[in-house]
Amino acid sequence: MSELQPSDKRSAFVGMIVTSILLFLFAYGIVLATNAKFAGDESHAAATK
């Protein structure tokens, strides 16, 4: 097998960081879209009081 080169390690960390940021933004976008969809729905809020 070939040995891991230093440039490969740097690329792997950059890819991991970029992927983590993109996954966070994707999940945050889903939360924002869901909150916007149910912003005017007060039927569940009254049931929890």
C-alpha positions as CSV (number, residue, x, y, z in Angstrom):
1,M,0.0,0.0,0.0
2,S,1.1,3.6,-0.5
3,E,1.9,5.8,2.4
4,L,-0.2,8.8,3.3
5,Q,1.4,12.0,2.0
6,P,1.3,15.2,4.0
7,S,-0.7,16.9,1.2
8,D,-3.3,14.2,1.4
9,K,-3.8,14.8,5.2
10,R,-4.3,18.5,4.6
11,S,-6.8,17.9,1.8
12,A,-8.7,15.4,4.0
13,F,-9.0,17.9,6.9
14,V,-10.1,20.7,4.5
15,G,-12.8,18.4,3.0
16,M,-14.0,17.3,6.5
17,I,-14.3,21.0,7.6
18,V,-16.1,22.1,4.4
19,T,-18.5,19.1,4.6
20,S,-19.2,19.8,8.3
21,I,-20.1,23.4,7.5
22,L,-22.3,22.5,4.5
23,L,-24.1,19.9,6.6
24,F,-24.7,22.4,9.3
25,L,-26.0,25.0,6.8
26,F,-28.3,22.4,5.2
27,A,-29.8,21.4,8.6
28,Y,-30.2,25.0,9.6
29,G,-32.0,25.8,6.3
30,I,-34.4,22.9,7.0
31,V,-35.1,24.3,10.5
32,L,-35.7,27.8,9.0
33,A,-38.0,26.5,6.3
34,T,-40.0,24.4,8.8
35,N,-40.4,27.3,11.2
36,A,-41.5,29.6,8.3
37,K,-44.1,27.0,7.2
38,F,-45.7,26.7,10.7
39,A,-45.3,30.3,11.8
40,G,-49.0,31.1,11.5
41,D,-50.2,27.8,13.0
42,E,-51.4,28.5,16.5
43,S,-53.5,25.3,17.0
44,H,-50.6,23.4,18.6
45,A,-49.6,26.2,20.8
46,A,-53.0,26.5,22.5
47,A,-53.1,22.7,23.1
48,T,-49.8,22.8,25.1
49,K,-50.9,25.4,27.6
